[in-house]
Amino acid sequence: MLALADPELDNGPRTEKSATMRMCAVSREVRPIEELIRFVVGPSGEVVPDIKRKLPGRGLWITASKPVVAEAVRRHHFSRGFKANVHVQPTLADDLEALLARSAIEALGIAAKAGQVVSGFSKVEAALSQRQSRTALAALLHASDGAADGIRKLDALVRSNDEDLGQAPPFPIICCLTSAELDLALGRSNVIHAAVLAGPASRTFLSRSQTLVRYRSADADKIAGTAATKSASTSKT
């Protein structure tokens, strides 16, 4: 049974999985915490996003969707939720998107330093071509502004290999970062394609990139709980 007091804050609602479920202050729907963003009130009374869910203070939870956060700002959900006259930046929805992108970039950089990323068309193509290497792949990355030809060739390689094995690709295809952002993460220039290898650091990147894609979606409900991917079938268009 759900508790009714302050249901969108940290102290509610409570279920058998109270540590992993919270109520969105805008939609009033109970969701897994991976599908929400936690906000707290800073020392000066400003609303601060807590994307790692570690900041002190009571948290207000909102669906990880830019339109929903923008609505929360516009309709004063933060003041009502916190029951206080808090300060909310008008640009909070845009600022949060930049913060989520920076978080994904930092996670990718950590994965690269841990030896869990290979980049460059040839190296990625080789990793996709070798069945033994493919078992260690956690994700295929394309720059969102990359040339369609290279993306199409690598995606076709993914499809052909997995069709031969009679199975779907065991890893997501991610297109949420620009070439400049991939350059920043990997410390080299003109990165268009990369492959992420399985490991603890890569799991963090996958989680953060999923949140970024969900946040940018106009309809978070349709992608809640799914990977931050652009499937090989849709990449043909």
PyMOL commands that set and color helices and strands:
alter all, ss='L'
color gray80, all
select helices_A, chain A and resi 33-35+66-74+77-82+92-113+121-129+131-134+148-165+179-186+200-216+220-223+234-236
alter helices_A, ss='H'
color red, helices_A
select strands_A, chain A and resi 21-23+30-32+36-41+47-50+60-63+117-119+137-142+173-174+193-197
alter strands_A, ss='S'
color yellow, strands_A
deselect
rebuild
show_as cartoon
